[in-house]
């Protein structure tokens, strides 16, 4: 039996094929293809135009644009304001929108602040630099008082700027719909309904809802600012610059043996340092690398110049070294999963050599493989069952059995909100189990729905690619995102606002490669 037959007969690949089949024939994800089975970017008519939901949203968007045009006209003709209009019928994107205040000093200031490419780029890239901005904001005098709310203020500011740009364009900027809009909206609605159904303490339930759903809103902001493949490549270049810095810093910390600020290893392990860079947590630093490394490898493979291949390949190697020095077993396993997906989709024949490489690391990785193999030792399993992850998981399952349908209620067990309110003695270190405990089958079903929707829509986008380098980029983005989802099995990754933002920004990047996306 060949490799292809083995893959086709595997449970995992079979599951993906079933998801792919249902997506292709669904009302939400179906799309028309050319005779050769490929979707054409400009001529293609996607599910966005055939779905009743998206047609309704498009009508609402047209209504909003009509209102914005009237506001624009009203400001233009106002005797009180008395400002002239600078017309440019070709404007279609937020970064290119002209002002409504003509040649006035106020208009020029507004234009310089919001309409120049530099400011538009900065706004688009600030969320990508989330961890760096957060580090700086929390350490600068005076500004540090915004440490817990700066991201929310940025989210609102970017939404406000986008609305102003729509008005400034006279209603010519359309809302940029993406294939994940409907699933995400449904997911948020299910979250709201859960609060209405099960909220023993409404304040805690609302706080728990915010911790789960608020930062998903970055998806909707990102889709409006990142509209084309060119935008995506600019964002990914910033990701690689950040990844290079974090990787070099992690290597430096490991080489100079920076003391660990916390009890991050078992007493039976002979490990004196773990890289954590500016993040403060080796596990979260590790998951950032899990997300970024497949993107870096994809950029290296897709680069059109030798210098590009060398640069992105070098950045990827630095990040891999940084990942190893985090000593995060969960991140290592998540990376292996992400890399496996990358290889299976792009070059299935390489899966056996890749597995062999992983086996060699386990056998001959020295201190690194010792830490990985320690998880299989009787000592680790006994300690884990007595008070570690296995113990906490078992407690979480027992708590869930008290209400299997709706759980305990959002914010009540196994996460940051519950810890802050003294409702739980520990983190569950499994985001899916935490969701099951707090939201029951109802909540985990909602989460699985949005994850399956993401897999299905991305599979469709990958299949539609007619340009190899675009296909490679989507696979890299998808593999990194799947690695993040995998690490949620052993960490509460989505409890970290930066990681929720990064995941959904990655989904927005994938959207730009959709056949229904805007032209470059």
NUKE-955243 format. One line per 4 residues: number of its first residue (from 1); their letters; for each residue y, z, x of C-alpha. Coordinates in steps of 0.1 Angstrom, whole numbers. Example, Ala and Ser with C-alpha at 12.3 -4.5 7.8 and 13.67 -1.06 7.14 Angstrom:
<nodes>
1) AS) -45/78/123; -11/71/137 .
</nodes>
This chain:
<nodes>
1) XXXX) 0/0/0; 34/-10/14; 66/10/17; 81/-8/-14 .
5) XXXX) 50/0/-35; 51/37/-23; 87/40/-33; 83/24/-67 .
9) XXXX) 54/47/-75; 72/79/-64; 85/103/-91; 121/104/-78 .
13) XXXX) 125/66/-76; 108/62/-110; 133/87/-125; 162/67/-110 .
17) XXXX) 148/35/-123; 145/49/-158; 181/62/-156; 192/28/-144 .
21) XXXX) 173/10/-173; 189/32/-199; 223/28/-183; 221/-10/-183 .
25) XXXX) 212/-10/-220; 235/18/-232; 266/15/-253; 287/34/-226 .
29) XXXX) 275/18/-194; 264/-17/-203; 282/-46/-187; 279/-84/-188 .
33) XXXX) 266/-101/-157; 268/-136/-143; 237/-158/-144; 227/-147/-109 .
37) XXXX) 227/-111/-120; 259/-101/-102; 291/-90/-118; 323/-109/-109 .
41) XXXX) 353/-86/-102; 380/-108/-119; 359/-125/-146; 337/-95/-155 .
45) XXXX) 341/-79/-188; 328/-43/-185; 318/-16/-209; 354/-4/-209 .
49) XXXX) 363/-33/-232; 332/-31/-254; 330/7/-259; 346/20/-291 .
53) XXXX) 358/51/-273; 376/32/-245; 391/8/-270; 406/38/-288 .
57) XXXX) 419/52/-255; 434/18/-247; 452/17/-280; 466/52/-274 .
61) XXXX) 477/41/-239; 494/10/-254; 512/33/-279; 523/56/-250 .
65) XXXX) 536/26/-231; 556/15/-261; 572/49/-263; 579/49/-225 .
69) XXXX) 595/15/-229; 618/28/-256; 627/58/-235; 634/35/-206 .
73) XXXX) 656/12/-228; 674/42/-242; 682/56/-207; 692/21/-196 .
77) XXXX) 717/16/-224; 730/52/-226; 768/54/-224; 765/90/-213 .
81) XXXX) 743/82/-183; 759/48/-177; 734/37/-151; 723/1/-147 .
85) XXXX) 687/-10/-145; 670/-26/-115; 646/-51/-131; 614/-62/-115 .
89) XXXX) 588/-77/-139; 561/-78/-113; 557/-40/-111; 522/-28/-121 .
93) XXXX) 513/2/-99; 529/37/-96; 538/32/-59; 556/0/-67 .
97) XXXX) 576/10/-98; 613/4/-99; 638/30/-110; 656/32/-143 .
101) XXXX) 689/43/-127; 699/11/-110; 723/15/-81; 735/50/-89 .
105) XXXX) 732/77/-62; 709/97/-84; 686/67/-88; 687/60/-51 .
109) XXXX) 677/96/-44; 650/95/-70; 637/62/-57; 637/74/-21 .
113) XXXX) 618/106/-31; 592/91/-55; 591/53/-52; 589/48/-15 .
117) XXXX) 555/40/-1; 557/70/22; 561/95/-6; 535/78/-28 .
121) XXXX) 510/79/1; 518/115/8; 512/125/-28; 480/105/-29 .
125) XXXX) 467/121/3; 477/157/-2; 446/166/-23; 425/149/4 .
129) XXXX) 439/173/29; 432/202/6; 416/226/31; 443/219/57 .
133) XXXX) 472/223/32; 456/255/19; 452/269/54; 489/262/62 .
137) XXXX) 503/274/29; 484/308/31; 498/315/66; 534/304/64 .
141) XXXX) 560/331/56; 575/330/21; 554/300/11; 522/321/13 .
145) XXXX) 532/337/-20; 520/303/-35; 487/306/-18; 467/311/-50 .
149) XXXX) 487/286/-72; 499/258/-49; 470/235/-59; 478/240/-96 .
153) XXXX) 515/233/-90; 505/201/-70; 483/190/-98; 511/194/-124 .
157) XXXX) 536/178/-101; 515/147/-95; 509/144/-132; 546/146/-139 .
161) XXXX) 555/121/-112; 530/96/-126; 545/100/-161; 580/95/-147 .
165) XXXX) 568/64/-129; 554/50/-161; 587/55/-178; 606/41/-148 .
169) XXXX) 585/10/-150; 595/4/-186; 559/10/-198; 544/-17/-175 .
173) XXXX) 520/8/-157; 487/11/-175; 464/41/-175; 436/34/-150 .
177) XXXX) 404/39/-169; 372/46/-149; 335/46/-158; 333/84/-156 .
181) XXXX) 362/92/-180; 341/96/-211; 313/117/-196; 339/140/-179 .
185) XXXX) 359/144/-212; 326/152/-231; 317/177/-204; 351/195/-207 .
189) XXXX) 349/195/-245; 314/210/-243; 329/237/-220; 356/245/-245 .
193) XXXX) 331/246/-274; 310/271/-253; 340/294/-250; 344/293/-288 .
197) XXXX) 307/299/-293; 300/327/-267; 328/348/-254; 321/385/-254 .
201) XXXX) 354/390/-236; 378/361/-243; 400/368/-212; 370/366/-189 .
205) XXXX) 356/336/-207; 389/317/-203; 390/327/-166; 354/316/-162 .
209) XXXX) 362/283/-180; 392/277/-156; 370/283/-125; 345/257/-137 .
213) XXXX) 366/230/-154; 402/232/-142; 397/214/-108; 378/186/-125 .
217) XXXX) 412/175/-136; 417/162/-101; 394/133/-111; 420/121/-137 .
221) XXXX) 449/124/-112; 430/107/-84; 420/77/-106; 457/71/-113 .
225) XXXX) 468/73/-77; 437/56/-61; 435/24/-80; 422/-3/-55 .
229) XXXX) 398/-6/-27; 427/-7/-3; 438/27/-17; 403/40/-12 .
233) XXXX) 401/29/24; 434/46/31; 421/78/16; 388/76/35 .
237) XXXX) 406/71/68; 424/104/61; 390/120/53; 377/108/87 .
241) XXXX) 408/121/105; 402/155/89; 365/154/96; 372/146/132 .
245) XXXX) 395/176/135; 370/199/118; 341/186/139; 360/190/172 .
249) XXXX) 371/225/162; 336/235/152; 322/223/185; 349/242/203 .
253) XXXX) 341/274/184; 305/271/192; 310/264/229; 334/294/234 .
257) XXXX) 312/316/212; 339/326/187; 329/359/171; 316/356/135 .
261) XXXX) 340/375/111; 311/383/88; 274/392/86; 262/356/84 .
265) XXXX) 228/358/100; 197/379/94; 192/408/118; 159/393/130 .
269) XXXX) 177/361/142; 191/358/177; 223/340/167; 257/351/180 .
273) XXXX) 281/325/165; 284/300/137; 312/274/135; 336/279/106 .
277) XXXX) 368/262/118; 398/267/95; 376/269/64; 365/305/70 .
281) XXXX) 329/298/59; 302/280/78; 284/270/46; 315/254/31 .
285) XXXX) 324/237/64; 288/224/64; 291/209/29; 323/191/38 .
289) XXXX) 304/175/67; 276/167/43; 301/148/21; 320/131/50 .
293) XXXX) 292/121/74; 276/94/51; 311/80/44; 317/79/82 .
297) XXXX) 284/61/88; 292/37/60; 326/29/75; 310/24/109 .
301) XXXX) 285/-1/95; 311/-18/73; 338/-20/101; 347/-56/110 .
305) XXXX) 357/-49/146; 339/-33/176; 366/-8/180; 363/2/143 .
309) XXXX) 325/6/147; 330/27/178; 356/49/162; 339/56/129 .
313) XXXX) 305/60/147; 321/85/171; 337/105/143; 303/106/125 .
317) XXXX) 286/119/156; 313/146/161; 308/157/125; 270/158/129 .
321) XXXX) 275/181/159; 299/202/139; 273/204/110; 246/215/134 .
325) XXXX) 269/242/149; 276/257/114; 240/269/115; 240/263/77 .
329) XXXX) 204/257/67; 215/247/32; 239/221/46; 212/208/69 .
333) XXXX) 188/203/40; 215/188/18; 225/164/46; 188/153/50 .
337) XXXX) 188/146/13; 220/127/14; 209/107/45; 176/100/28 .
341) XXXX) 194/85/-3; 216/64/20; 185/50/38; 164/44/7 .
345) XXXX) 191/25/-11; 204/5/19; 173/-2/40; 141/13/24 .
349) XXXX) 120/2/54; 137/27/76; 127/57/55; 96/64/76 .
353) XXXX) 114/63/110; 141/85/94; 115/110/82; 100/109/117 .
357) XXXX) 134/117/132; 138/147/109; 103/159/118; 112/157/155 .
361) XXXX) 143/178/149; 122/205/131; 97/205/160; 119/202/190 .
365) XXXX) 153/213/179; 152/245/199; 173/274/185; 185/251/156 .
369) XXXX) 150/243/144; 140/280/149; 167/289/123; 154/263/99 .
373) XXXX) 117/273/104; 126/310/100; 129/303/62; 92/297/61 .
377) XXXX) 83/329/80; 67/359/61; 95/381/73; 122/359/58 .
381) XXXX) 103/355/25; 97/392/22; 134/401/29; 146/373/5 .
385) XXXX) 123/386/-22; 135/422/-16; 172/416/-16; 181/380/-7 .
389) XXXX) 183/347/-25; 148/349/-41; 156/384/-54; 189/373/-69 .
393) XXXX) 174/341/-84; 147/362/-101; 174/386/-115; 194/355/-127 .
397) XXXX) 164/342/-146; 157/375/-162; 193/377/-174; 191/342/-188 .
401) XXXX) 160/350/-208; 182/374/-229; 199/344/-244; 183/311/-234 .
405) XXXX) 205/289/-255; 240/299/-247; 236/324/-218; 258/355/-212 .
409) XXXX) 291/337/-215; 314/320/-189; 325/342/-161; 300/370/-167 .
413) XXXX) 274/367/-140; 266/354/-105; 300/339/-97; 335/347/-84 .
417) XXXX) 349/356/-118; 321/380/-125; 324/395/-90; 362/400/-94 .
421) XXXX) 357/417/-128; 329/439/-115; 303/424/-139; 278/414/-112 .
425) XXXX) 268/429/-78; 263/396/-61; 266/358/-61; 235/340/-73 .
429) XXXX) 238/314/-45; 226/286/-68; 253/270/-89; 228/255/-114 .
433) XXXX) 212/289/-120; 246/305/-123; 254/278/-150; 221/285/-167 .
437) XXXX) 227/323/-167; 263/320/-180; 260/290/-204; 223/288/-211 .
441) XXXX) 204/255/-219; 236/243/-236; 256/245/-204; 230/233/-180 .
445) XXXX) 224/204/-203; 261/195/-203; 262/197/-165; 230/175/-162 .
449) XXXX) 246/150/-186; 277/145/-164; 255/143/-132; 232/117/-148 .
453) XXXX) 262/98/-160; 276/98/-124; 242/85/-110; 239/58/-137 .
457) XXXX) 275/45/-134; 273/45/-96; 240/27/-96; 256/1/-118 .
461) XXXX) 286/-3/-94; 263/-6/-64; 243/-33/-81; 274/-52/-91 .
465) XXXX) 287/-56/-55; 287/-91/-41; 303/-81/-8; 280/-63/16 .
469) XXXX) 306/-41/32; 317/-29/-3; 281/-21/-12; 277/-1/20 .
473) XXXX) 308/19/12; 297/28/-23; 263/39/-10; 280/61/16 .
477) XXXX) 303/77/-10; 274/82/-34; 251/97/-7; 277/122/3 .
481) XXXX) 284/132/-33; 247/136/-39; 244/158/-8; 271/181/-23 .
485) XXXX) 251/183/-56; 219/191/-36; 236/220/-17; 245/235/-51 .
489) XXXX) 209/246/-53; 214/271/-25; 251/279/-28; 278/282/-54 .
493) XXXX) 296/251/-39; 315/243/-71; 330/278/-71; 352/266/-42 .
497) XXXX) 382/247/-56; 385/224/-26; 349/212/-30; 353/205/-67 .
501) XXXX) 385/185/-59; 367/166/-30; 337/158/-52; 357/144/-80 .
505) XXXX) 381/125/-56; 349/109/-42; 339/99/-77; 374/83/-81 .
509) XXXX) 369/64/-49; 336/50/-62; 354/39/-93; 377/15/-73 .
513) XXXX) 346/-6/-65; 338/-10/-101; 339/-47/-113; 365/-36/-139 .
517) XXXX) 387/-20/-112; 421/-33/-103; 423/-61/-78; 433/-53/-43 .
</nodes>
